Amino acid sequence: MATKNRFTAAEKAQLAAMLEAPEVIEVHGDNTAWKNSLIGAVLATAAMSFAPAAHADSPNLLERTLTSVASNVMANAVRQTVQGGLDAVGKSVKQAVNGVPADANDPHANQARIGAIPAMAKPSLANALGFGRADVPRSVGDLAEVMERNDVASIASTSALRPVLFPVVVVDGQSEFSQFNEAAGQAVAVVPAGPGGQAFVRDGLMQSQQGGQGPTAVMYMGAAPNTAGCMIVMHSGKADYAQRMAQMSGLSLKEAMDFAVLHEAAHCAQQGETIAAQMEAGSGRGDQARQRIAYSGLVDVRTERAIQGGALRVLADPATADKATRSAERYADAFAALALNARQPLSAQQWNGIGAWRMSSGSGHDTSNFVRWVQDQVQRDPIAVESMRSGAGAGFNAQAVSAFLKPVWKSFEAREMELDQNRNRANQATRPAERVRQAAVQQDSDAEMVKRLMGDAPRPR
């Protein structure tokens, strides 16, 4: 007797309609493992969309129930969704869910998590079981799901600030101003931004939104010391960023979307430390800024050197700002690639495709040389690659990825900065007419630069 293991289109539509508003769900069959998995999925979705309030005060009971029919991973996912964030427990959970400012004396208040859970649309049972789900998020709930799938809270935890991450999806047909204002209000209720904070955050969202290009991270510092919020923003169903990457790299659209979210979460961690160090140095707290630089390892080399040398005015130079932007893009791209590689090794074609995609992204975002160099380092260090893998969560160890990447990133940037300085000194030592000729004929290209970097720079093991 033949066994049919796929639903027809009509059966899928019928089942999806039934699951939107079920009254009774019966599970039949002799396959115990399949039945347990299905029951676990049904219970998980029931906890999220049917009666979350009933379980909010007794997560341990809910976890024990789910563990009896599904895995601990499923139980943890449900508990986290019900409580309203990742890595948030007790009082801080209620603060995040209810929009109450965190208590500075709460030891868990500063842990990284996904915020603004009340604004998320609760997933229907049909969507939770895979019916009608799109690879590109169409709602705040969809984007939050992608963020949880990629364990962005663990990435935020690589920063000493441990920023709270907020999903924001702009829906067509509604006022962008109103949507951004609402999102800003929800964010500053969890991570206060001081007087006028909501307007400041809203204006940042308005200025940074990129239409259909894909996710972008908007970072802001909290009013309380060592607090930060970071919003990952995209337009509903629009992700040219991920779609172009999928086409050029050979990754699936889902993997490209994961890369995009991993990239933005890495931005939240790295940029938060850089902004905090700049603010500390600019307000006369140079010692604190230098301690942050030494402790986090996430401040880019040019900012680090400017702060350590007391030359903050250099950071306002447009050329320096452009290079700092590219440095941040390098870190975020490499982190995302390493996280995907830890989850499932990328092929040489996929690594090359990521580089080719970035090469077509414009000079400010062309990280292709660094991506290729990171690929070279990965191939030389299988022990480090193994340490980046994880059998739990999203399949990668964010702390190990960051620990591997930071010295690679710093040495690459330091060597590039040294080559830039040597070239500038050589140009200043020549006559003006000769300098013009050299600039027109002999200026190093990025390709030439990376050859020298790869040939001369130390290679971390």
C-alpha positions in Angstrom: 0.0 0.0 0.0 1.4 3.4 -1.1 1.8 6.0 1.6 1.0 9.6 0.8 3.3 11.9 2.7 2.5 15.2 1.0 -0.6 17.3 1.1 -2.2 18.5 -2.2 -2.8 22.3 -2.6 -6.5 21.8 -1.9 -5.8 19.8 1.3 -3.3 22.4 2.5 -5.9 25.1 2.0 -8.5 23.1 3.8 -6.2 22.3 6.7 -5.0 25.9 7.0 -8.6 27.1 7.2 -9.5 24.5 9.8 -6.4 25.4 11.9 -7.3 29.1 11.9 -10.2 28.5 14.4 -10.1 25.0 15.7 -12.6 23.7 18.2 -11.4 20.1 18.5 -8.1 18.7 17.2 -7.7 14.9 17.0 -4.4 13.2 16.2 -4.6 9.7 14.7 -1.9 7.3 13.5 0.5 4.6 14.6 3.7 6.7 14.4 4.2 7.8 18.0 7.2 10.1 17.3 5.2 11.9 14.6 2.1 12.3 16.9 4.3 13.6 19.8 5.9 16.1 17.6 2.6 17.3 16.2 1.1 17.5 19.7 4.1 19.5 20.9 3.7 22.0 18.0 -0.1 22.3 18.7 0.5 22.9 22.4 3.3 25.4 21.7 1.1 27.4 19.4 -1.8 27.2 21.9 0.4 28.7 24.5 1.3 31.6 22.1 -2.0 32.4 20.5 -4.8 31.0 22.5 -4.2 31.8 26.1 -0.8 33.3 26.9 -2.1 35.1 30.0 -3.2 31.9 31.6 0.3 30.6 31.6 2.3 33.8 32.1 2.5 33.3 35.9 3.3 29.6 35.8 5.9 29.0 33.1 7.4 26.0 34.9 4.1 24.1 34.8 3.8 24.9 31.1 7.4 23.7 30.5 6.8 20.4 32.3 3.7 19.8 30.2 5.5 20.5 26.9 8.6 18.5 27.9 6.4 15.4 28.2 5.4 15.5 24.6 8.2 17.5 22.9 11.8 18.4 23.3 13.4 20.8 25.7 14.1 23.1 22.8 10.4 23.4 22.1 9.7 24.0 25.8 12.3 26.7 26.1 10.9 28.4 22.9 7.4 28.5 24.3 8.5 29.7 27.7 10.5 32.5 26.2 7.6 33.6 24.0 5.1 33.5 26.8 7.4 35.5 29.1 8.0 38.1 26.5 11.7 38.0 25.7 14.9 36.1 25.4 17.1 35.7 28.5 14.8 37.9 30.6 13.4 36.5 33.8 11.3 37.5 36.8 10.7 41.2 37.3 12.5 42.3 34.1 10.2 40.2 32.0 7.1 41.9 33.4 8.9 45.3 32.8 9.6 44.4 29.2 6.1 43.1 28.6 4.3 45.9 30.3 6.6 48.7 29.1 7.8 49.6 32.6 11.4 51.0 32.8 13.9 48.6 34.1 15.0 48.7 37.7 18.7 49.5 37.9 19.0 47.1 41.0 17.6 44.2 39.1 20.5 41.9 38.1 18.6 40.6 35.1 17.5 44.0 33.9 20.4 44.5 31.6 20.4 41.1 30.0 20.0 41.0 26.2 16.6 40.2 25.0 14.0 40.9 22.3 11.8 43.7 23.4 8.3 45.1 22.6 6.7 41.6 22.6 3.2 43.0 23.2 3.3 44.8 19.8 3.8 41.5 18.0 0.9 39.8 16.3 0.4 36.4 17.9 1.0 33.7 15.2 -1.9 31.6 14.2 -1.8 27.8 14.5 -1.7 27.5 10.7 1.4 29.8 10.5 3.1 28.0 13.4 2.7 24.7 11.6 4.2 26.1 8.4 1.1 27.0 6.3 1.3 30.3 4.6 4.6 31.3 6.0 6.8 33.5 3.8 10.6 33.6 3.9 10.5 37.4 4.0 8.7 38.8 7.2 5.4 40.6 6.6 4.7 41.5 10.2 6.4 42.4 13.5 5.6 38.8 14.6 7.2 37.3 11.5 10.4 39.4 12.0 10.5 38.5 15.7 10.3 34.9 14.7 13.3 35.3 12.4 15.2 37.1 15.2 14.5 34.3 17.7 15.3 31.6 15.1 18.7 33.3 14.8 19.2 33.8 18.6 19.9 37.5 18.2 19.9 37.9 22.0 23.1 35.8 22.2 24.7 38.2 19.7 23.6 41.2 21.7 25.2 39.6 24.7 28.7 39.7 23.0 28.5 43.5 23.9 29.0 44.8 27.4 26.0 47.0 26.8 23.7 44.0 26.0 21.3 46.1 24.0 17.6 45.2 23.9 16.6 44.4 20.3 13.2 45.4 18.9 11.6 44.2 15.7 10.0 46.9 13.6 8.1 46.2 10.4 6.5 49.1 8.4 3.2 48.1 6.7 2.2 49.7 3.4 -0.9 51.8 3.4 -0.4 53.3 6.9 1.5 56.4 8.0 5.2 55.7 8.4 5.4 58.5 10.8 2.8 57.0 13.1 4.3 53.5 12.9 7.7 54.7 13.7 6.4 56.9 16.5 4.6 54.0 18.0 7.7 51.7 17.7 9.8 54.4 19.3 7.4 54.8 22.2 7.4 51.0 22.8 11.2 51.0 22.7 11.8 53.9 25.1 9.2 52.4 27.5 11.6 49.5 27.9 15.0 51.3 27.5 14.4 55.0 28.4 16.2 57.5 26.2 15.9 60.6 28.4 13.8 63.8 27.8 12.6 63.9 24.2 13.8 60.3 23.7 10.8 59.1 21.8 11.0 61.9 19.3 14.8 61.3 18.9 14.4 57.6 18.3 11.5 58.2 15.9 13.5 60.7 13.9 16.4 58.2 13.7 14.0 55.6 12.4 12.6 58.0 9.8 16.1 58.9 8.5 17.4 55.4 8.3 14.6 53.5 6.7 15.5 52.2 3.2 12.3 51.3 1.5 12.5 47.8 0.2 16.3 47.3 0.6 15.9 45.1 3.6 16.6 45.2 7.3 18.6 48.0 8.9 19.6 48.5 12.5 18.9 51.7 14.3 20.9 52.1 17.5 20.3 54.5 20.4 21.9 54.8 23.9 19.7 54.6 27.0 19.5 57.4 29.6 20.7 55.0 32.3 24.4 54.1 32.2 25.4 51.1 30.0 21.9 50.7 28.5 21.0 50.7 24.8 18.2 49.8 22.5 18.5 48.7 18.9 15.7 48.3 16.4 15.8 46.0 13.4 13.6 47.7 10.8 12.2 46.6 7.5 9.2 47.1 5.2 6.6 44.4 5.1 7.5 41.7 2.6 10.3 43.7 1.1 13.9 42.6 1.3 15.8 43.4 -1.9 18.9 43.1 0.3 18.3 39.4 1.0 16.9 38.6 -2.5 20.0 39.9 -4.3 22.2 38.1 -1.9 20.4 34.8 -2.5 20.7 35.2 -6.3 24.4 35.9 -6.2 25.5 33.6 -3.4 23.5 30.4 -4.0 22.0 30.6 -0.5 18.2 30.1 -0.2 16.1 33.1 0.5 15.5 31.9 4.0 19.3 31.7 4.6 19.8 35.1 3.0 17.2 36.5 5.4 18.9 34.9 8.3 22.2 36.4 7.1 20.5 39.9 7.0 19.2 39.6 10.5 22.5 38.2 11.9 24.3 41.1 10.2 22.0 43.7 11.8 22.2 42.1 15.2 26.1 42.2 15.0 25.7 45.9 14.1 23.7 46.4 17.3 26.5 44.9 19.4 29.5 46.5 17.6 28.0 49.9 17.0 26.7 50.2 20.6 30.2 49.8 22.0 31.7 52.3 19.5 29.0 54.9 20.2 29.3 54.5 23.9 33.1 54.9 23.8 32.8 58.0 21.7 30.3 59.5 24.1 32.4 58.7 27.1 35.5 60.2 25.5 33.6 63.3 24.3 32.3 64.0 27.8 35.7 63.9 29.5 35.5 60.2 30.6 38.5 59.1 28.6 39.6 56.5 31.1 36.2 54.9 31.0 36.3 54.9 27.2 39.7 53.3 27.1 38.5 50.6 29.6 35.5 49.9 27.3 37.8 49.6 24.3 40.1 47.1 26.0 37.2 45.1 27.5 34.9 44.8 24.6 37.2 44.6 21.6 34.3 45.9 19.5 35.4 49.5 18.9 36.8 49.9 15.3 40.5 50.6 15.0 40.2 54.2 13.8 37.9 55.2 16.6 40.1 53.3 19.1 43.2 55.1 17.9 41.5 58.5 17.9 40.3 58.1 21.5 43.5 56.7 22.8 45.4 59.6 21.2 43.0 62.3 22.3 42.3 63.3 18.7 38.5 63.1 18.7 38.2 65.8 16.0 39.6 63.2 13.5 36.3 61.3 13.9 34.4 64.1 12.4 36.4 64.0 9.2 34.2 62.6 6.3 36.9 60.3 5.1 37.4 58.8 8.6 33.6 58.4 9.0 33.4 56.5 5.7 36.1 54.2 6.7 34.5 53.6 10.1 31.3 52.7 8.3 33.0 50.2 6.1 34.8 48.8 9.2 31.4 48.2 10.9 30.1 46.6 7.7 33.1 44.3 7.7 32.5 43.1 11.2 28.7 42.6 10.6 29.2 40.7 7.3 31.9 38.5 8.7 29.9 37.7 11.9 26.9 36.7 9.8 28.9 34.5 7.5 30.7 32.8 10.4 27.4 32.1 12.2 25.9 30.6 9.0 29.1 28.6 8.5 28.9 27.3 12.0 25.3 26.2 11.5 26.1 24.5 8.2 29.5 24.9 6.4 29.4 27.3 3.5 30.7 26.0 0.2 33.5 27.9 -1.6 30.9 29.0 -4.1 28.7 30.5 -1.4 31.7 32.3 0.2 32.6 33.7 -3.2 29.0 34.6 -3.9 28.8 36.6 -0.7 32.0 38.4 -1.7 30.6 39.1 -5.2 27.3 40.4 -3.8 29.1 42.7 -1.5 31.4 44.0 -4.3 28.3 45.1 -6.1 26.9 47.0 -3.0 28.9 50.2 -3.5 32.2 51.4 -2.0 30.8 52.1 1.5 29.5 48.5 1.8 32.1 46.6 -0.3 33.5 44.2 2.3 34.4 41.6 -0.2 38.2 41.7 0.5 37.7 41.2 4.2 35.1 38.4 3.7 37.6 36.6 1.5 40.3 37.0 4.2 38.0 35.7 6.9 37.3 32.7 4.7 41.0 32.1 4.4 41.3 32.3 8.2 38.5 29.8 8.7 40.1 27.3 6.4 43.3 27.5 8.3 41.7 27.0 11.7 39.3 24.0 11.9 39.6 23.9 15.7 38.2 27.5 15.9 35.4 26.6 13.5 34.4 23.6 15.6 34.2 25.9 18.7 31.8 28.2 16.9 29.3 25.4 16.4 26.6 24.7 18.9 24.1 21.9 19.3 21.5 24.2 20.8 19.8 27.4 19.9 20.5 28.7 16.5 23.4 26.3 15.8 26.3 28.8 16.5 28.1 30.0 19.6 27.9 33.8 19.4 30.7 34.3 22.0 33.0 32.0 20.1 32.2 33.6 16.8 33.0 37.1 18.3 36.2 35.8 20.0 37.5 34.5 16.7 36.4 37.5 14.6 37.6 40.4 16.7 41.4 39.8 16.4 41.1 39.0 12.7 39.1 42.2 12.2 41.4 44.3 14.3 44.6 43.0 12.6 43.2 43.5 9.1 42.1 47.1 9.9 45.3 48.0 11.7 47.4 46.8 8.7 45.2 48.7 6.3 45.5 51.8 8.4 49.3 51.4 8.5 49.4 51.1 4.7 47.2 54.2 4.4 49.5 56.2 6.6 52.6 55.1 4.8 51.1 56.1 1.4 50.1 59.5 2.8 53.6 60.1 4.1 55.0 59.2 0.8 52.6 61.5 -1.0 53.5 64.4 1.3 57.2 64.0 0.7 56.8 64.4 -3.1 56.4 67.6 -5.2 52.8 68.7 -5.9 53.0 67.9 -9.7 54.5 64.5 -9.0 51.8 63.8 -6.4 49.0 64.5 -8.9 50.6 62.1 -11.3 51.0 59.4 -8.6 47.3 59.8 -7.6 46.2 59.4 -11.2 48.5 56.4 -12.1 49.8 54.6 -9.0 47.0 54.8 -6.4 46.4 51.4 -4.8 43.2 49.7 -5.6 41.3 47.6 -3.0 42.4 44.5 -4.8 46.1 45.5 -4.5 45.6 46.5 -0.9 44.2 43.1 0.1 47.1 41.3 -1.6 49.5 43.2 0.6 47.4 42.7 3.6 47.2 38.9 3.1 50.9 38.8 2.3 52.2 40.8 5.2 49.7 40.8 8.0 49.9 38.3 10.8 47.4 35.4 10.5 45.7 34.6 13.7 45.5 30.9 14.5 
